[in-house]
Amino acid sequence: MRSHEASLRRYTRRLAGDEGDDIAQDALLAAWRALGQWRGDGSFAGWLRRIATRRYLDRQRRAAPPSSSEVDRAMADPHCSPDRHIAVDRALGTLRPREKAAALLVFAEGYSHAEAAAMLDLRLGTLKSIVARARAALIPLLEE
């Protein structure tokens, strides 16, 4: 788990902002407790992201809509300008939680559609539709 912790935290921070570390910690603890249930039919990193994404979606269902300060947080990608970070984060903040998770897994984390579908416990076609909607929503916002 130690070898996957940093990348999981990076993912959850981009997904949930300030709550990302808490979600990553919850996911790591849940994975540790359920380690015997991991079947090995996918990657361990994918299994961890699936647990973390479920934790994130559960929190989103219980939480109020995000505030503008949460949406305006800059992302931690060192290769983009601060203005671009803010623009991407604002655009991601407009997506629904499941769309945001799918977009981050496919676009930012580089997982295939099939891998992301497995992580989010969705059918491949459903995941592709969600990613297409996310892309369609993000493009006009980022072109501005």
Order of alpha helices (4+ residues) and beta strands (2+ residues): alpha-alpha-alpha-alpha-alpha-alpha-alpha-alpha
